[in-house]
Amino acid sequence: MSIDPRVALQSLTTALEEHLIAASARRGEGDPTVEAAFFAVADAFEVYDDSLYEAYGEVTPLEVIDDVDDDDDEEDAEDDEDLEIVQD
């Protein structure tokens, strides 16, 4: 099933606008409305990127990060590897 990239772009734009609305009305750290809007943006972006590739063989320079916590753990591990132990 191929989606017109213009339709997918409109869906992405709408998802971004809804995320902005949810973020501006946030009711605390774990607001489920903001979280739902966040995932809607990620989903709409992936559909747009896929449709752009299918139609024109092009992609955006953007990427959806799957799990921020995993990235933080990897960075911490890399930082630990760069540390040297110096004994007097």
Secondary structure, DSSP 8 states (H G I E B T S, - for coil): ----HHHHHHHHHHHHHHHHHHHHT--STT-HHHHHHHHHHHHHHHHHHHHHHHHHS---S----S-HHHHHHHHHHHHHHH------
